[in-house]
Amino acid sequence: MSCSGCDQRAGRRRQILHAGTGAQPLQISYLRHAERMESLGHLVGGIAHDFNNLLNVITGFSDLLVEDLADLPRLPQRGLPGVAGWA
């Protein structure tokens, strides 16, 4: 996944940093760290979005299953007394 706006901002940061009278090594280090953190934020945001999509699918199918099971006669509860009131 690429972000052209992110690439442009990073390139602009480099131009500003190097435009002075010799870039400071510490500033370059901070710039690289900021770029890594920005990239990591985009990656984590994408993963969270995908995970949320999966949870929505699971929730939707669970709701459909509960509706389908509501029409069936109740079976005697054996061995799982704590599960009886979940649905």
N, C-alpha and C positions, 0 to 999 in steps of 0.2 A: 504494500500500500504506500503510495507516494503522495506527498502534499506539495504541489508546486508553490503555493504561497509560503510554506515552511522553508523550502529550498531558497526562495528569493530572500526571505528574511535572514536566513543564515548567511547567505552570500553578502547581503548588505552589512551585516554585523562585521564580517571579515574585512570588508572594504573600509569601514569606519575605523576599525582597530588598526589596520595597516597604514592608514592615511597619515598617521602621526610620524614623529621622528624616530621610528624604530619601535616596533611593537614590544611591549613588555611580556616576558615569558609567563608571568603570573596572570596577566589579562588573557592571554591565549589559552591558558589552562582553564580559567573560569569560563571562557567562551565554549571550549570543547565540552566541558562538563554540562553547561546549560543546553547545548545541542543534544547531548546524550540523554539528558533528562526529558527534553521535549520529545525526542523519538520514543523513549520508554513510555511517556504519557500517552502518545498516540497508539502504541502497541497495546497497552493495558486497556485503554478505552475501547479498542476494537474487540479484545477478548471479552470484556464485560458485556458489550453489546451482543456478541454471539451467544454468551452464556444466558443472557436475559431472553433471547429468542428461543433457546432450548427450553428454558423454564416455562415460557408461555405455551409451547407445544405440549409439554408434559401436563400442565395445569388444564389445558383445553381437553386433552384426551381423558384425563382423570374425571373431569366434570361429565363428559359423555358417558363414561363407564358407570359413574354413580347413578346417572339418570336411567341407564339400561338396567342396572341391578335393582333399582327401586321397584320395578314392575314384577320382579321375581318373588315367589313366596320365601319367607324367612326360613332359613335352615337352623336347626338347633346349634347353639354355640357350645363347642367342646374345646377345652384346652386353651382358649384365648379369651379369658373373661374381660380383660382390659380393652380389647379391640371392639367390643360390641357397639359402643356408642360413637365411634369415629365418624361414620357417615351421617 
